[in-house]
Structure formats: C-alpha cells, structure tokens
Amino acid sequence: MIARKLWGRVTKDRQLEVVVPEDMEPGTVEIILLRKDPRQQLVDHRFPEPSAKHPAFGIWADRTDIQDPWAFATALRQRIEMRRDGEPLP
C-alpha cells in the first residue's frame, strides 16, 4: 500500500475536490477524510508554548548538522509518507 497526503475541499453540494499528482498511477484508492473542527481556535503547532513538556521537546538541540529543524522534520515526514509498505526509507 502506498500512502499519499493530498489536500482538497468538500463543496456545498458535498462533492470532494482534490488534485491528484501526475505520478500517482490510476487505480482504486481508499479515502479517509480529516477535517479540523472550525469551532476550535486555530493554533500554530509548529511553535508550541514554551511551557509545553513533551518527551521529544529539544531532542535535536545539540545537533550541529541540522540548520533548519522545521525543514529537517518536514523532509523526514515526506520520506515516510512516500515509502511503500515493506520498503526501507529512502
């Protein structure tokens, strides 16, 4: 199974609009819809409150080879999302 994250929207007449990348081969897909609750306050999760105590907070603080932690983490996520089941990460 190949997992791809795509962004789209549901129209007023309940149709799903999504742009499928050209490299995605034709075939049957399973669709899982995730939508934020519009009643919840928008929070930028990239910049947690300084008081946030998460076990992973600061794990890259001493790494000198990572100049942009946000870009580094994004690249890691993309590698995971693009891999096929059973294949090692690229």
C-alpha positions as CSV (number, residue, x, y, z in Angstrom):
1,M,0.0,0.0,0.0
2,I,1.2,3.5,-0.9
3,A,0.2,6.4,1.4
4,R,-0.1,9.9,-0.1
5,K,-1.3,13.0,1.7
6,L,-3.4,15.2,-0.5
7,W,-5.3,18.4,0.2
8,G,-8.7,19.1,-1.1
9,R,-12.1,20.5,-0.2
10,V,-15.7,19.4,0.1
11,T,-18.1,21.7,-1.8
12,K,-21.5,22.9,-0.7
13,D,-23.1,20.1,-2.7
14,R,-20.9,17.5,-0.9
15,Q,-18.5,16.8,-3.7
16,L,-14.8,16.1,-3.0
17,E,-12.4,18.3,-5.0
18,V,-8.8,17.1,-4.9
19,V,-5.8,17.4,-7.3
20,V,-4.1,14.1,-7.8
21,P,-0.3,14.3,-8.6
22,E,0.7,13.2,-12.0
23,D,3.0,10.4,-10.7
24,M,0.0,8.7,-9.0
25,E,-0.9,5.6,-11.0
26,P,-4.6,5.1,-11.8
27,G,-6.5,2.6,-9.7
28,T,-8.8,2.2,-6.7
29,V,-8.0,4.2,-3.6
30,E,-9.2,4.4,0.0
31,I,-10.1,7.9,1.1
32,I,-10.0,9.0,4.8
33,L,-11.3,12.5,5.4
34,L,-9.8,14.5,8.2
35,R,-11.2,18.0,9.0
36,K,-10.4,20.4,11.8
37,D,-13.3,21.5,13.9
38,P,-14.0,25.1,12.8
39,R,-15.2,25.9,16.3
40,Q,-11.7,25.3,17.8
41,Q,-9.3,28.1,18.0
42,L,-6.6,28.0,15.3
43,V,-3.2,27.2,16.8
44,D,0.2,27.1,15.1
45,H,1.5,23.7,16.3
46,R,5.0,24.5,14.8
47,F,5.6,26.8,17.7
48,P,4.3,25.3,20.9
49,E,4.1,27.3,24.1
50,P,7.5,27.3,25.9
51,S,5.9,25.6,28.9
52,A,5.0,22.6,26.7
53,K,6.6,19.5,28.2
54,H,6.7,16.8,25.5
55,P,9.3,13.9,25.8
56,A,10.6,14.8,22.3
57,F,11.0,18.5,23.0
58,G,14.6,19.6,22.4
59,I,15.9,16.2,21.1
60,W,17.8,18.0,18.3
61,A,19.1,20.9,20.4
62,D,22.7,19.6,20.4
63,R,22.8,18.6,16.7
64,T,25.1,20.9,14.8
65,D,24.3,19.3,11.4
66,I,20.6,20.4,11.4
67,Q,20.5,24.1,10.5
68,D,16.7,24.2,10.0
69,P,14.8,21.8,12.3
70,W,11.4,22.5,10.7
71,A,12.7,21.7,7.2
72,F,14.6,18.6,8.5
73,A,11.4,17.3,10.2
74,T,9.3,18.0,7.1
75,A,11.8,16.1,4.9
76,L,11.6,13.1,7.3
77,R,7.8,13.1,7.2
78,Q,7.8,13.3,3.4
79,R,10.2,10.3,3.2
80,I,7.9,8.3,5.4
81,E,4.7,9.3,3.6
82,M,6.2,8.3,0.2
83,R,7.5,4.9,1.1
84,R,5.8,1.7,0.1
85,D,5.0,-1.0,2.7
86,G,7.9,-3.2,3.4
87,E,10.5,-0.9,1.7
88,P,13.2,0.8,3.7
89,L,13.2,4.5,4.0
90,P,14.9,6.3,1.1
